[in-house]
Amino acid sequence: MYDPSDPRSALATATATAAPPRPAAVAAPEYHDFSRLAPDEVSAAGSRSWIVRAQNVVLVHVRPVAGDALEPTDLDSEQVVILAHDSSAARFATAAGEGELRGRGVVILPPGRCEITALGDGDLVRLVEAGTPWAERARNAASYAEPHPNVAPLEPWPEPSAGPALRIYPLADVPDEPGRFGRIFRSRSFMVNFLDHNDGPRDRTKLSPHHHDDFEQISLAVEGEFTHHIRTPWGTDATQWRDDDHVTVGSPSVTIIPPPTIHTTEAVGSGRNQLIDIFSGPRTDFSARPGWVLNASEYPAPDARS
């Protein structure tokens, strides 16, 4: 259910929010407020990392020390790095090329060995597929000891049209555009949306309760405070019913919203409130909207397979 001023009100799925499908056992939402939690790992140079996972993605939130070389990877799949703040900066070295980004943005690293060096002290967020050893290091690994039945398994989208490459997308290059929902980028396995920020609290008369049939939403708060309102739909087994959640988190934090819970997020901080939504795999409904996915020409949708 969206306010008419919300760009999502034009989605084909927008009218399907009132009656979620009858679910299997619905997973509980998870709230990981890194502003209150000790890091899971600390590098020799002092960079701090918090590691959480969802069904298909592992998120490594790094508060780096400038100059620190982060743990290198050698993966069979792409990796995505989010630079969350204007003070975020990093250099990337891959088999397909080298480059750097200063300021907010999204970087897609090709498969193979990748090295990341922090050039500033702003947060860096790494996204890798859950089928990698990183999943075992997540603080909530036990939550996914068994696959969640309501979440569709990850099926990576087609290869990028120009083949594997280091792709760097500065947010500064993306002008505002009325009618577009945030600033969305996708890789083969992930979708990242830098939502428009709120200066002060969100208008409580224009919240957006909705649900997703078969994918999780990972809400990454990078500035401000947010209250997540989440309702688990009732099934026939009343022992599985839950009270509604109204949980306030700070920044940085990660909230994992399971399907098919009804949810909406309310910015409540008095200053700047910035949220980034993450999905795995990419959303077909967002991808179907012309101009919403900013790198769509580089990452074809499944119906564009040759």
C-alpha positions in Angstrom: 0.0 0.0 0.0 1.7 3.1 -1.2 0.9 6.8 -1.1 0.1 8.1 -4.6 3.3 10.3 -4.4 5.5 7.2 -3.9 7.0 6.0 -7.3 6.4 2.4 -6.2 2.6 3.0 -6.5 3.1 2.5 -10.3 4.6 -1.0 -9.8 2.5 -4.0 -11.1 2.9 -5.5 -7.6 1.7 -2.5 -5.8 -1.9 -3.7 -5.5 -0.9 -7.1 -4.1 0.0 -5.9 -0.7 -3.3 -6.4 1.2 -3.3 -10.2 1.2 0.0 -12.0 1.5 0.1 -15.6 0.4 -0.3 -18.3 3.0 3.3 -18.8 4.1 5.3 -21.7 5.4 6.8 -21.0 8.8 7.8 -17.3 8.6 11.2 -16.4 9.8 11.6 -13.7 12.5 13.0 -10.3 11.5 16.5 -9.7 12.6 18.0 -6.4 13.8 21.7 -5.9 14.0 22.5 -2.4 15.3 26.3 -2.1 14.9 26.2 1.2 16.7 25.6 -0.8 19.9 27.4 -4.1 19.0 31.1 -4.9 19.3 32.7 -5.8 15.9 33.1 -9.4 14.9 36.6 -8.9 13.6 39.3 -6.2 14.0 42.3 -6.0 11.6 45.9 -5.5 12.7 45.6 -1.9 11.6 42.4 -1.4 13.6 39.6 -1.6 10.9 36.5 -3.0 12.5 34.1 -5.4 10.7 30.6 -6.7 11.4 29.4 -9.7 9.4 25.8 -10.7 9.0 24.0 -12.8 6.4 20.6 -13.3 4.8 19.5 -16.3 2.7 21.5 -15.4 -0.4 23.9 -12.7 0.6 26.6 -12.1 3.2 27.1 -8.4 4.2 30.5 -7.3 5.7 30.2 -3.8 7.2 33.7 -2.3 7.5 34.6 0.8 9.5 38.2 1.1 8.1 41.4 2.8 9.1 42.7 4.8 6.1 45.5 2.9 4.4 44.4 -0.5 5.6 44.4 -3.3 3.1 41.2 -5.2 3.6 41.1 -9.0 3.4 41.5 -10.0 -0.2 39.1 -12.4 -1.9 39.3 -14.9 -4.7 35.7 -15.7 -5.6 33.9 -17.5 -8.4 31.3 -14.8 -8.4 31.1 -11.0 -8.4 31.4 -9.0 -5.3 29.7 -5.6 -4.7 31.2 -2.8 -2.5 29.0 0.1 -1.3 30.8 3.3 -0.3 28.3 4.7 2.2 29.6 8.2 3.0 31.2 11.2 1.4 34.3 10.2 3.5 34.4 6.7 2.1 37.2 6.0 -0.4 38.9 2.9 -1.6 41.3 1.6 -4.3 40.4 -1.7 -6.1 42.8 -4.1 -7.8 41.4 -7.0 -9.8 42.5 -9.3 -12.6 40.2 -7.2 -14.9 41.7 -3.8 -14.0 42.3 -1.3 -11.2 40.5 1.8 -10.1 39.4 3.9 -7.1 36.3 5.7 -5.9 36.1 8.6 -3.4 32.7 9.4 -2.0 29.5 7.6 -2.1 28.8 5.0 -4.7 28.7 1.3 -5.8 31.6 -0.8 -7.1 31.2 -4.2 -8.8 34.2 -6.4 -8.6 34.6 -9.2 -11.2 35.2 -12.9 -10.2 38.7 -13.8 -9.3 41.2 -12.2 -7.0 40.3 -8.8 -5.7 42.2 -6.5 -3.4 40.7 -3.4 -1.6 42.6 -0.7 0.1 40.8 1.9 2.2 41.8 5.4 1.3 39.5 7.1 3.9 37.8 6.3 7.1 34.2 6.3 5.8 32.3 3.0 5.9 32.7 0.3 3.2 30.1 -2.5 2.8 31.0 -5.7 1.0 28.3 -8.0 -0.5 29.2 -11.6 -1.4 27.1 -14.6 -2.2 26.1 -16.8 0.7 27.6 -19.8 -1.0 31.0 -18.6 0.0 33.0 -19.3 3.2 32.1 -15.8 4.4 28.7 -17.2 5.4 30.2 -19.3 8.2 31.7 -16.2 9.8 28.4 -14.3 10.0 27.2 -13.5 13.6 23.8 -14.9 12.7 25.0 -18.0 10.8 22.8 -20.2 13.0 19.7 -18.5 11.7 20.3 -20.0 8.3 21.5 -23.5 9.3 18.4 -24.6 7.3 17.3 -22.7 4.2 14.3 -20.4 4.9 11.4 -22.0 2.9 9.7 -18.7 1.9 12.9 -17.3 0.2 13.6 -18.3 -3.4 17.1 -19.6 -4.0 19.5 -17.3 -5.8 19.7 -17.7 -9.6 22.3 -15.2 -10.9 21.1 -13.1 -13.8 22.9 -13.1 -17.2 26.5 -12.2 -17.6 27.2 -8.5 -18.1 27.0 -7.6 -21.8 30.7 -6.6 -22.0 32.0 -9.4 -19.9 33.7 -9.3 -16.5 35.1 -5.9 -15.5 35.7 -3.6 -12.6 32.7 -1.3 -12.7 32.6 1.9 -10.6 29.5 4.0 -10.2 29.9 7.3 -8.3 26.7 8.6 -6.8 27.8 12.1 -7.6 27.2 11.3 -11.3 23.5 10.5 -10.7 21.3 13.6 -11.0 17.9 13.7 -9.3 15.0 12.6 -11.5 11.3 13.0 -10.5 9.4 9.7 -10.6 12.5 7.5 -10.2 12.6 5.5 -7.0 16.1 6.1 -5.4 19.3 5.3 -7.2 19.4 1.6 -8.1 22.3 -0.5 -9.4 22.3 -4.2 -10.0 24.9 -7.0 -10.5 24.2 -10.6 -11.5 23.2 -11.5 -7.9 22.4 -8.2 -6.0 20.4 -5.0 -6.3 21.4 -2.0 -4.3 19.2 1.1 -3.9 20.5 4.3 -2.3 17.1 5.7 -1.2 16.5 9.4 -1.1 17.4 10.6 2.4 15.0 12.2 4.9 16.0 15.5 6.6 14.2 14.8 9.9 11.4 12.4 10.5 9.4 10.8 7.7 5.8 12.0 7.2 3.8 9.5 9.2 0.7 10.0 7.0 2.7 8.6 4.0 4.2 5.3 5.2 4.3 2.4 2.8 3.3 -1.0 4.3 3.8 -3.8 1.8 5.1 -7.3 1.5 7.3 -9.4 -0.7 6.3 -13.0 -1.7 9.6 -14.7 -1.9 12.6 -12.5 -1.2 14.2 -10.8 1.8 14.8 -7.1 2.1 18.1 -6.1 3.8 17.7 -2.5 5.1 21.1 -0.9 5.7 20.9 2.3 7.8 24.0 4.4 7.3 22.9 7.7 8.8 20.2 8.6 11.4 17.6 6.5 13.1 14.8 4.4 11.8 11.8 2.5 13.2 11.0 -0.7 11.4 7.3 -1.7 11.6 6.9 -5.4 10.7 3.8 -7.6 11.0 3.9 -11.4 10.6 0.8 -12.6 8.8 -1.3 -15.2 10.7 -1.4 -18.8 9.5 -3.6 -21.6 10.9 -1.0 -22.4 13.6 -1.6 -19.8 16.3 1.6 -21.0 18.2 3.5 -19.3 15.3 1.8 -15.9 15.6 4.0 -12.9 16.7 3.2 -9.5 18.0 3.9 -6.7 15.6 7.4 -5.3 15.7 8.1 -1.6 16.1 11.9 -1.6 16.5 14.1 1.5 16.4 17.7 1.1 15.2 20.6 3.5 14.8 23.4 3.8 12.3 25.1 1.8 11.1 22.7 -1.1 11.3 21.2 -4.0 9.2 17.7 -5.2 9.5 16.7 -8.4 7.6 13.0 -8.4 6.7 11.7 -11.9 5.8 8.9 -12.6 3.3 5.9 -12.4 3.4 5.9 -10.0 6.4 4.1 -6.7 6.0 6.6 -3.9 6.6 7.4 -0.3 6.4 10.3 1.8 7.7 10.0 5.2 9.3 12.9 7.7 9.5 12.7 9.1 13.0 16.1 10.9 13.5 16.1 14.6 13.9 18.9 15.1 11.3 19.8 13.3 8.1 18.4 9.8 7.7 19.9 7.6 5.0 18.8 4.1 4.2 20.2 1.7 1.5 18.0 -1.3 0.5 19.7 -4.5 -0.7 18.1 -7.5 -2.5 19.4 -10.8 -3.7 18.7 -11.6 -6.5 17.8 -8.5 -8.3 14.1 -7.4 -8.3 12.2 -8.0 -11.5 9.6 -5.3 -10.7 12.1 -2.6 -10.2 14.1 -3.8 -13.3 10.9 -3.5 -15.4 10.6 0.2 -14.8 12.3 2.3 -17.5 15.2 4.3 -16.1 15.1 2.9 -12.6 18.1 0.7 -12.8 21.0 3.0 -13.7 23.3 0.3 -15.0 20.7 -1.8 -16.8 22.5 -1.5 -20.1 25.5 -3.4 -18.7 23.5 -6.1 -16.8 20.8 -7.6 -19.0 17.6 -9.0 -17.4 16.9 -12.7 -17.8 14.5 -12.3 -20.7 17.4 -10.7 -22.6 19.4 -13.9 -22.7 20.8 -14.6 -26.2 
